[in-house]
Amino acid sequence: LVVHVSGREAADEIARARHRGVPIYGETCPQYLTLTLRCLCAPLDGSKFLCSPPLRTEADQEALWEALRRGDLQVISSDHSAYNFAGGGDASKTAGGASTPFSKVPMGLPGLECRMPLLVSGYLHGRLDSLQQVARLGCEMPARLYGLYLRKGVLEV
């Protein structure tokens, strides 16, 4: 499982490997589907958007949506690295003050709570083909990849 796929090149490489029969899976996160590197240029707020790998371009964002739609990426998940921005202390993005170099700012973004609404929004805006695809990306495939399928990742009536 290749995690945190953030751009076209990585998604395309995973697709090429899968087409050759390599048993490989790809995952992306909410931030790579909604935010771009322009967020990093926001005055005083750029550190809010520091994550690893970094945010990419709008073209990369569109390529990730397309890779999800085609099935070249199988999972959207989150490492949910939430930090207090204005708080202080070690768990704050502003712990070192405004002059803190970006390499000293804690990396990561929250994402757990927006994962499923983001996928539904992707469907409503034509980026995904069906609500079944939403459920597959957000529930079924993570359960399958982690050996939890049928106990998790499925709705039964």
C-alpha positions in Angstrom: 0.0 0.0 0.0 1.5 3.3 -1.1 0.2 5.9 1.3 -0.3 9.6 1.0 -0.2 9.8 -2.8 -0.2 13.5 -3.4 0.3 14.0 -7.1 -0.1 12.8 -10.7 3.3 11.2 -11.1 2.8 8.8 -8.1 -0.8 8.0 -9.1 0.3 7.3 -12.7 3.1 5.0 -11.5 0.7 3.0 -9.3 -1.7 2.7 -12.3 1.1 1.5 -14.6 2.2 -1.1 -12.0 -1.4 -2.4 -11.5 -1.8 -2.7 -15.3 1.3 -4.9 -15.3 -0.3 -7.1 -12.7 1.8 -5.9 -9.7 -0.3 -6.4 -6.5 -0.1 -2.7 -5.3 -2.6 -0.4 -3.9 -2.7 3.4 -3.5 -4.1 5.7 -0.8 -4.6 9.4 -0.7 -5.8 11.8 2.0 -8.4 14.6 2.2 -5.9 17.4 2.1 -4.6 16.3 -1.3 -8.1 16.4 -2.8 -9.1 19.8 -1.4 -6.0 21.9 -0.7 -3.2 23.1 -3.0 0.2 24.6 -2.6 -1.3 28.0 -2.9 -2.5 27.5 0.7 1.1 27.6 1.8 1.4 31.2 0.6 -1.3 32.5 2.8 0.1 35.3 5.0 0.6 34.1 8.5 -1.5 31.0 7.9 0.8 29.0 5.7 2.0 26.8 8.6 -1.5 25.6 9.0 -1.1 23.7 5.8 2.3 22.0 6.3 2.1 18.3 5.8 4.2 15.5 4.4 4.3 15.0 1.5 3.5 18.6 0.8 0.4 19.9 -1.0 0.6 20.0 -4.8 -1.0 21.8 -7.7 -4.6 22.0 -8.9 -3.6 19.7 -11.8 -2.3 17.1 -9.3 -5.6 17.4 -7.4 -7.7 16.7 -10.5 -5.4 13.7 -11.3 -6.0 12.2 -7.9 -9.8 12.5 -8.2 -9.5 10.9 -11.7 -7.3 8.1 -10.2 -9.9 7.4 -7.5 -12.7 7.4 -10.1 -10.8 4.9 -12.4 -9.8 2.7 -9.5 -6.1 3.4 -9.8 -6.1 4.6 -6.1 -8.2 2.4 -3.9 -8.4 4.1 -0.5 -8.9 7.6 0.9 -7.8 7.7 4.6 -6.2 10.1 7.0 -3.4 9.9 9.5 -5.3 12.7 11.3 -2.4 14.8 12.6 -4.4 17.6 14.2 -2.5 20.4 15.8 -3.7 23.4 17.7 -2.8 26.5 15.6 -3.2 29.3 18.1 -2.6 27.3 21.3 1.0 27.1 22.3 2.9 24.2 23.8 4.6 21.5 21.8 1.4 20.4 20.1 0.9 23.8 18.4 1.8 24.8 14.9 2.8 28.2 16.4 4.8 26.8 19.4 8.0 28.6 18.1 6.4 31.9 17.3 5.9 33.6 13.9 9.5 33.4 13.0 9.8 29.6 13.4 11.3 28.0 10.3 8.9 25.7 8.4 11.2 22.7 9.2 10.4 23.1 12.9 6.6 23.4 12.5 4.8 20.2 13.3 3.7 18.5 10.0 0.2 17.2 9.5 -3.4 18.0 9.1 -6.7 16.7 10.5 -8.8 14.7 8.1 -10.7 12.0 9.7 -13.9 13.9 10.2 -14.1 15.2 6.6 -13.1 12.0 4.8 -16.6 10.6 4.1 -18.3 14.0 3.5 -15.5 14.8 1.0 -16.2 11.6 -0.9 -19.9 12.2 -1.0 -19.2 15.7 -2.3 -16.9 14.2 -4.9 -19.8 12.1 -6.1 -22.2 15.1 -6.1 -19.7 17.1 -8.2 -19.2 14.3 -10.7 -15.7 13.3 -9.6 -16.8 9.9 -8.6 -19.3 7.6 -10.4 -21.6 6.4 -7.7 -22.4 6.3 -4.0 -21.3 2.6 -4.2 -17.8 3.9 -5.2 -17.9 6.3 -2.2 -18.6 3.4 0.1 -15.9 1.2 -1.6 -13.2 3.9 -1.3 -14.1 5.0 2.3 -15.2 1.7 3.9 -14.9 -1.5 1.9 -11.3 -1.2 0.6 -9.7 -0.1 3.9 -11.4 -3.0 5.5 -10.2 -5.4 2.8 -6.6 -4.2 2.9 -6.4 -4.5 6.7 -8.1 -7.9 6.9 -11.3 -6.7 8.5 -13.7 -7.2 5.6 -17.2 -8.5 6.5 -16.6 -7.5 10.1 -16.1 -3.9 8.9 -16.5 -2.0 5.6 -19.9 -3.4 4.6 -23.5 -2.4 5.2 -26.0 -5.3 5.3 -29.7 -5.3 5.4 
